[in-house]
């Protein structure tokens, strides 16, 4: 785009980056790094692309692109169903194991705590060996662990199984969103990111529907877990018969020598050394976001059952409508972020969610709680709808499987006590419930916590980077030998150094010839 106004280079350093990001937030044009065919990079101001019809955006995906997207979406949905099968049945499980609701929420804490370990292992496996087989293994083992939960006879066995569940659950997100989004055309990514993130909300909706269908009997929680196990194992089997990510295969083909384990791990360490500020920033951002979702939803069904005195059916219906709002909001705001900007979309969504807090916790009866829950989650998950593509664009290009998954799950690990904290604080304070009896103060606790978190998200996002429209699909995979430096680093031999020098000389000659032309 020759007519675009030149922009200052992207700032270096924490304070300089924050200052530049804050100023850029209030400028409609986007600061974009542009690299020409000679590898020369400069920054310029670009106008955001006009919003396009979502149907036309979806039509830009080929049949194979849609297949990859649906695999990522449904795997993420099954993963969310597995998790929410526990969180929406805290009341039943507390009765089944004769424990307090705070004790049961310990299982949620352990699951979230250990997801980061699985994200690191399976995310790096996805970058090294592909998106397919790590996901297959993940999904089948998750189903088996759901069945193991059903047969946990004691509370200690229950906690042990849920800890293992967290390890394997952590590996799904990074590979799922890489598989889904790296095959999407650039202009469709904002919209498709919003749709993709709603796999999490869809998992909640289907878990709530299952909970509604099985009734309120204490032992009925097992049926929901059987359904969850079937979904995960089914997705693992389906994934076996589908191809590897197109771009992962093409990235691997870019290397004449294939991949090297030494080069892969060396490149991983080098990425962390160079991008540690970005790694820390994304972990902080995802910590806020995970507090955001878990604080505003994990105890909401319990809130309606206790403080608002709804029965199981009423609370389940309200939970379903709440997450329908999440699906709608995430899709719409994710779509708008392509035009509005990733950071502006997140900041505005978090602001509106904060303003809605009183209307969210004060209503009485199923109708009012359903409506307020719908709009609250419209904006909570609306902000979340931007996250898949925002993380992919911020990621070092060769680490699109591991980087989003690890930063997301480390944030999950740090925020893992969120449900336990809400339950502990709420149960330590009594308010008068809708039935006139003392009840745990879930409403005030969730309201205050969510207000603090929404402010944290707005501040962190406003001072952070953005790389909307980044063409990460053109980059090679991690560890692929494509340059002389790789050969020299991996062999350390005189032959490798000779090959390295030869490749460097050839590349230099090409650039000189291109400039002359």
PATOR-919510 format. One record per residue (C-alpha): x, y, z; residue number from 1. Coordinates in steps of 0.001 Angstrom, whole numbers, always signed. Example, Ala and Ser with C-alpha at 12.3 -4.5 7.8 and 13.67 -1.06 7.14 Angstrom:
// PATOR-919510
east,north,up,num
+12300,-4500,+7800,1
+13670,-1060,+7140,2
//
This chain:
// PATOR-919510
east,north,up,num
+0,+0,+0,1
+2214,+2806,-1316,2
-121,+5602,-258,3
-129,+4778,+3444,4
+1435,+7223,+5900,5
+4734,+6005,+7377,6
+4694,+5229,+11107,7
+7375,+5117,+13753,8
+8857,+1650,+14317,9
+7329,-608,+16948,10
+8707,+493,+20306,11
+11227,-1618,+22198,12
+11155,-2063,+25959,13
+8304,-2390,+28425,14
+7569,+1272,+29181,15
+8080,+2433,+25607,16
+5761,-286,+24315,17
+3083,+579,+26878,18
+3273,+4297,+26031,19
+3043,+3621,+22299,20
+177,+1128,+22760,21
-1822,+3627,+24838,22
-1488,+6332,+22155,23
-2306,+3893,+19344,24
-5508,+2857,+21132,25
-6986,+6299,+20385,26
-5907,+6439,+16748,27
-8316,+4864,+14304,28
-5598,+3753,+11887,29
-3527,+707,+12772,30
+275,+668,+13081,31
+1291,-2279,+10875,32
+4693,-3844,+10275,33
+5152,-4502,+6549,34
+7873,-6766,+5140,35
+8726,-6627,+1436,36
+10082,-9402,-774,37
+13646,-8536,+197,38
+12945,-9036,+3878,39
+13054,-5293,+4637,40
+10580,-4237,+7329,41
+8965,-870,+8003,42
+5852,+409,+9807,43
+2949,+2310,+8305,44
-541,+3462,+9278,45
-3285,+1434,+7615,46
-7016,+2027,+7637,47
-9007,-910,+9017,48
-10668,-3006,+6354,49
-14401,-2247,+6074,50
-16734,-4753,+7675,51
-17860,-7436,+5273,52
-20944,-9587,+5259,53
-20282,-12496,+7670,54
-21760,-14911,+5134,55
-19304,-13751,+2478,56
-16456,-14057,+4998,57
-17482,-17615,+5848,58
-17682,-18381,+2131,59
-13981,-17562,+1760,60
-13153,-20818,+3562,61
-12797,-23818,+1289,62
-14327,-27168,+2167,63
-11046,-28333,+3656,64
-10691,-25073,+5601,65
-14153,-25633,+7077,66
-13246,-29197,+7967,67
-10180,-28013,+9889,68
-12202,-25281,+11571,69
-14981,-27642,+12659,70
-12452,-30110,+14076,71
-10953,-27341,+16213,72
-14364,-25994,+17256,73
-15888,-29345,+18213,74
-12777,-30493,+20061,75
-12785,-27263,+22075,76
-16521,-27707,+22710,77
-16062,-31274,+23965,78
-13207,-30072,+26180,79
-15493,-27400,+27686,80
-18332,-29909,+28170,81
-15932,-32138,+30117,82
-14949,-29253,+32396,83
-18445,-27850,+32971,84
-19906,-31275,+33665,85
-18343,-30742,+37097,86
-18817,-27008,+37679,87
-22564,-26981,+36993,88
-23096,-30015,+39241,89
-21192,-28805,+42312,90
-24391,-28981,+44370,91
-25020,-32647,+43446,92
-21412,-33689,+43969,93
-21327,-32018,+47390,94
-24304,-34179,+48411,95
-22858,-37317,+46791,96
-19501,-37115,+48600,97
-20997,-35479,+51700,98
-18642,-32509,+51361,99
-19069,-28732,+51259,100
-19345,-26945,+47927,101
-15973,-25327,+48659,102
-14427,-28806,+48991,103
-15885,-29866,+45641,104
-14545,-26710,+44003,105
-11061,-27941,+45004,106
-11376,-30291,+42025,107
-11891,-27276,+39742,108
-8784,-25656,+41229,109
-6681,-28781,+40659,110
-7928,-29135,+37085,111
-7072,-25532,+36226,112
-3773,-25709,+38103,113
-2453,-28666,+36124,114
-3735,-27646,+32701,115
-624,-25516,+32139,116
+1598,-28623,+32322,117
-465,-30351,+29653,118
-509,-27176,+27543,119
+3284,-26982,+27580,120
+3813,-30649,+26692,121
+1121,-31070,+24047,122
+1536,-27554,+22643,123
+5231,-28113,+21945,124
+4365,-31558,+20596,125
+1907,-29878,+18221,126
+4580,-27477,+16973,127
+7124,-30278,+16596,128
+5074,-33190,+15209,129
+1801,-31649,+14058,130
-1672,-30836,+15374,131
-3261,-34204,+14678,132
-1907,-36966,+16919,133
-1442,-34913,+20097,134
-5115,-33930,+19803,135
-6222,-37517,+19138,136
-4400,-38733,+22230,137
-5727,-35840,+24310,138
-9368,-36376,+23438,139
-9414,-40141,+23971,140
-7624,-39938,+27321,141
-10003,-37162,+28447,142
-12946,-39464,+27756,143
-11345,-42284,+29709,144
-10733,-39964,+32672,145
-14363,-38831,+32621,146
-15341,-42507,+33017,147
-12772,-42888,+35804,148
-14427,-39957,+37606,149
-17730,-41811,+37579,150
-16131,-44785,+39314,151
-14291,-42719,+41952,152
-15648,-44226,+45161,153
-14023,-41768,+47570,154
-13473,-38038,+47549,155
-9687,-38569,+47477,156
-9990,-40750,+44349,157
-12231,-38087,+42822,158
-9598,-35368,+43370,159
-6803,-37589,+42025,160
-8674,-38326,+38798,161
-9593,-34671,+38279,162
-5922,-33734,+38681,163
-4984,-36146,+35874,164
-7899,-34788,+33877,165
-6390,-31299,+34127,166
-3066,-32492,+32700,167
-4679,-33796,+29527,168
-7309,-31081,+29244,169
-4531,-28489,+28977,170
-3300,-29812,+25656,171
-6517,-29257,+23702,172
-6789,-25468,+23406,173
-3524,-24605,+21643,174
-3757,-27345,+19030,175
-7486,-26772,+18502,176
-7235,-23039,+17772,177
-4093,-23479,+15658,178
-5847,-26164,+13604,179
-8951,-24002,+13203,180
-7537,-20517,+12549,181
-4273,-21016,+10693,182
-6270,-22234,+7693,183
-8621,-19206,+7674,184
-8146,-16327,+5187,185
-6804,-13191,+6917,186
-9940,-11076,+6448,187
-12182,-13796,+7922,188
-10157,-14461,+11071,189
-11862,-11986,+13400,190
-15293,-13440,+12655,191
-14121,-17052,+12763,192
-12206,-16398,+15994,193
-15430,-15220,+17607,194
-17238,-18329,+16439,195
-14394,-20599,+17540,196
-14169,-19247,+21078,197
-17840,-20013,+21536,198
-16973,-23687,+21549,199
-16324,-23063,+25255,200
-19771,-21548,+25744,201
-21396,-24242,+23616,202
-19810,-26864,+25845,203
-21379,-25130,+28853,204
-24789,-24937,+27135,205
-24777,-28639,+26246,206
-23596,-29591,+29742,207
-26383,-27478,+31243,208
-28909,-29090,+28869,209
-27674,-32521,+29926,210
-27963,-31515,+33582,211
-31512,-30287,+32952,212
-32404,-33491,+31135,213
-31189,-35875,+33857,214
-33015,-34051,+36654,215
-31947,-33031,+40124,216
-31329,-36420,+41792,217
-27918,-36669,+43434,218
-26708,-39676,+41406,219
-27779,-38115,+38108,220
-24383,-36358,+37817,221
-22918,-39637,+36564,222
-25106,-39603,+33444,223
-23773,-36185,+32457,224
-20217,-37507,+32823,225
-21035,-40516,+30604,226
-22241,-38111,+27904,227
-19064,-36031,+28283,228
-16881,-39141,+27966,229
-18671,-40196,+24796,230
-18200,-36770,+23170,231
-14461,-36650,+23874,232
-13747,-40183,+22688,233
-15886,-39611,+19582,234
-13932,-36471,+18665,235
-10653,-38297,+19163,236
-11768,-41079,+16806,237
-13056,-38622,+14194,238
-9756,-36749,+14281,239
-7893,-39941,+13345,240
-9562,-39959,+9926,241
-8954,-36278,+9118,242
-5780,-34755,+7628,243
-3010,-32806,+9295,244
-3145,-29007,+9192,245
-2427,-27814,+5645,246
-142,-25026,+6772,247
+1802,-27210,+9173,248
+2555,-29587,+6298,249
+3555,-26713,+4010,250
+5740,-25205,+6730,251
+7540,-28515,+7128,252
+8037,-28804,+3373,253
+9782,-25431,+3407,254
+12868,-27109,+4859,255
+15116,-29090,+2571,256
+16508,-31064,+5470,257
+13292,-31596,+7441,258
+13265,-30913,+11170,259
+15847,-31295,+13861,260
+15105,-31875,+17537,261
+18143,-29806,+18469,262
+17078,-26961,+16206,263
+13512,-27078,+17550,264
+14479,-26856,+21218,265
+17210,-24341,+20459,266
+14713,-22169,+18627,267
+12255,-22518,+21510,268
+14844,-21263,+24009,269
+15823,-18434,+21685,270
+12183,-17399,+21296,271
+11747,-17253,+25087,272
+14967,-15251,+25451,273
+13930,-12696,+22841,274
+10204,-12569,+23558,275
+10092,-12945,+27343,276
+8272,-9619,+27748,277
+5576,-10788,+25342,278
+5342,-14140,+27136,279
+4890,-12412,+30511,280
+2366,-9962,+29073,281
+213,-12697,+27521,282
+310,-14730,+30757,283
-859,-11678,+32750,284
-3593,-10987,+30187,285
-4791,-14592,+30226,286
-4710,-14650,+34035,287
-7143,-11741,+34088,288
-9292,-13392,+31408,289
-9470,-16726,+33195,290
-10439,-15021,+36448,291
-13025,-13144,+34365,292
-14793,-16214,+33006,293
-14511,-18521,+36021,294
-15538,-15878,+38560,295
-18563,-14824,+36529,296
-19840,-18288,+35645,297
-18572,-21246,+37687,298
-20609,-20395,+40795,299
-23560,-18761,+39019,300
-25702,-21900,+39045,301
-24944,-22379,+42752,302
-25828,-18683,+43284,303
-29249,-19224,+41707,304
-29884,-22444,+43667,305
-28957,-20961,+47057,306
-29291,-17174,+47250,307
-32061,-16897,+44614,308
-33838,-20133,+45697,309
-34436,-21486,+42176,310
-34933,-25214,+41672,311
-32564,-27322,+39526,312
-34679,-26934,+36385,313
-35011,-23165,+36708,314
-31315,-22673,+37425,315
-30382,-24920,+34489,316
-32645,-23022,+32071,317
-31203,-19689,+33232,318
-27668,-21075,+32825,319
-28473,-22188,+29290,320
-29784,-18734,+28319,321
-26757,-17133,+29985,322
-24432,-19095,+27746,323
-26545,-18484,+24667,324
-25747,-14823,+25327,325
-22079,-15797,+25519,326
-22239,-17516,+22124,327
-23946,-14528,+20491,328
-21662,-11943,+22113,329
-18450,-13775,+21357,330
-19349,-14178,+17709,331
-20467,-10563,+17227,332
-17621,-8874,+19098,333
-15027,-11199,+17583,334
-16398,-10223,+14167,335
-16330,-6502,+15012,336
-12714,-6744,+16193,337
-11605,-7177,+12567,338
-12748,-3597,+11958,339
-12719,-2021,+15431,340
-9368,-3503,+16484,341
-8603,-6361,+18877,342
-7750,-4179,+21873,343
-10576,-1668,+21449,344
-13092,-4520,+21193,345
-11778,-6128,+24401,346
-11690,-2851,+26361,347
-15241,-1873,+25382,348
-16647,-5331,+26129,349
-15000,-5385,+29579,350
-16308,-1869,+30294,351
-19898,-2792,+29460,352
-19698,-5984,+31527,353
-18568,-3936,+34522,354
-21471,-1506,+34115,355
-23930,-4439,+34019,356
-22861,-5975,+37361,357
-25720,-4511,+39473,358
-28308,-5671,+36924,359
-26619,-9083,+36906,360
-26827,-9968,+40613,361
-29899,-8042,+41876,362
-32857,-9504,+39899,363
-35271,-12015,+41418,364
-36833,-14999,+39690,365
-35850,-17071,+36696,366
-36854,-14512,+34058,367
-34819,-11619,+35446,368
-31779,-13791,+36149,369
-31942,-15301,+32665,370
-32033,-11868,+30989,371
-29275,-10341,+33116,372
-27116,-13456,+32760,373
-27596,-13336,+28963,374
-26322,-9763,+28640,375
-23539,-10168,+31193,376
-22071,-13153,+29369,377
-22683,-11416,+26017,378
-19905,-9004,+26981,379
-17743,-11350,+29087,380
-17497,-13905,+26315,381
-17598,-11104,+23753,382
-14205,-10015,+25055,383
-13130,-13661,+25031,384
-14225,-14000,+21395,385
-11287,-11809,+20359,386
-8714,-13862,+22279,387
-8049,-16816,+19902,388
-7056,-14618,+16978,389
-5404,-11991,+19222,390
-3124,-14645,+20760,391
-2400,-16193,+17366,392
-1396,-12816,+15943,393
+786,-11999,+18957,394
+2444,-15432,+18935,395
+5924,-15913,+17508,396
+4849,-17385,+14140,397
+6596,-20753,+14479,398
+4939,-21397,+17865,399
+1252,-20914,+17089,400
+356,-24231,+18729,401
+2386,-23936,+21931,402
+2411,-20183,+22606,403
-1379,-19573,+22819,404
-1941,-22818,+24703,405
+848,-22311,+27229,406
+78,-18650,+27972,407
-3635,-19443,+28217,408
-3121,-22397,+30545,409
-492,-20702,+32730,410
-3059,-17945,+33165,411
-5517,-20698,+34047,412
-3069,-22085,+36583,413
-2631,-18725,+38315,414
-6388,-18125,+38363,415
-7180,-21721,+39323,416
-8383,-20920,+42870,417
-11036,-18511,+41513,418
-14045,-20791,+42058,419
-12701,-21949,+45398,420
-12130,-18355,+46539,421
-15639,-17306,+45490,422
-17186,-20292,+47274,423
-15099,-19786,+50438,424
-15832,-16054,+50699,425
-19521,-16459,+49847,426
-20023,-19253,+52393,427
-18348,-17162,+55103,428
-20896,-14347,+54686,429
-24670,-14655,+55001,430
-27346,-12635,+53226,431
-31095,-13040,+53213,432
-32064,-15242,+50299,433
-35178,-14920,+48161,434
-36892,-17520,+50342,435
-36370,-15340,+53428,436
-33704,-17607,+54916,437
-29940,-16947,+55375,438
-27936,-17882,+52298,439
-24266,-17684,+51200,440
-23428,-14269,+49731,441
-22609,-15427,+46193,442
-24076,-12353,+44495,443
-22033,-9667,+46308,444
-18878,-11792,+46150,445
-19099,-12377,+42397,446
-20069,-8743,+41773,447
-17095,-7208,+43585,448
-14618,-9721,+42145,449
-15861,-9283,+38567,450
-15650,-5469,+38841,451
-11991,-5661,+39902,452
-11210,-8147,+37119,453
-12931,-6082,+34400,454
-10809,-3055,+35371,455
-7668,-5223,+35288,456
-8498,-6433,+31772,457
-9128,-2922,+30473,458
-5844,-1569,+31849,459
-3731,-4567,+30746,460
-5209,-4567,+27239,461
-4963,-786,+26787,462
-1212,-819,+27469,463
-452,-3998,+25508,464
+542,-4773,+21904,465
-1647,-5624,+18942,466
-776,-7176,+15570,467
-4121,-7298,+13809,468
-3881,-8675,+10291,469
-486,-10294,+10798,470
+223,-12860,+8074,471
+1584,-15564,+10357,472
+621,-18311,+7903,473
+3571,-17416,+5674,474
+6138,-18401,+8289,475
+7949,-21716,+8550,476
+7489,-24263,+11332,477
+9800,-24351,+14340,478
+12952,-26417,+13875,479
+12732,-26598,+10073,480
+16144,-26291,+8446,481
+15855,-23525,+5873,482
+18870,-21326,+6421,483
+22589,-21822,+6616,484
+22584,-20733,+10237,485
+20392,-23692,+11084,486
+22800,-26074,+9401,487
+25779,-24636,+11222,488
+24025,-24604,+14593,489
+22848,-28187,+14241,490
+26015,-29790,+12876,491
+28757,-27631,+14323,492
+31002,-29201,+11655,493
+33182,-27647,+8971,494
+30878,-29195,+6364,495
+27875,-27569,+7996,496
+29655,-24221,+8156,497
+30622,-24526,+4495,498
+27012,-25289,+3533,499
+25868,-22396,+5703,500
+28223,-19948,+4021,501
+27187,-21168,+574,502
+23477,-20686,+1326,503
+24118,-17231,+2767,504
+26098,-16229,-352,505
+23309,-17454,-2640,506
+20708,-15550,-665,507
+22814,-12366,-774,508
+23251,-12665,-4559,509
+19479,-13034,-5001,510
+18815,-9876,-2999,511
+21409,-7885,-4938,512
+19951,-9025,-8266,513
+16429,-8191,-7116,514
+17479,-4672,-6053,515
+19232,-4136,-9404,516
+16045,-5082,-11239,517
//
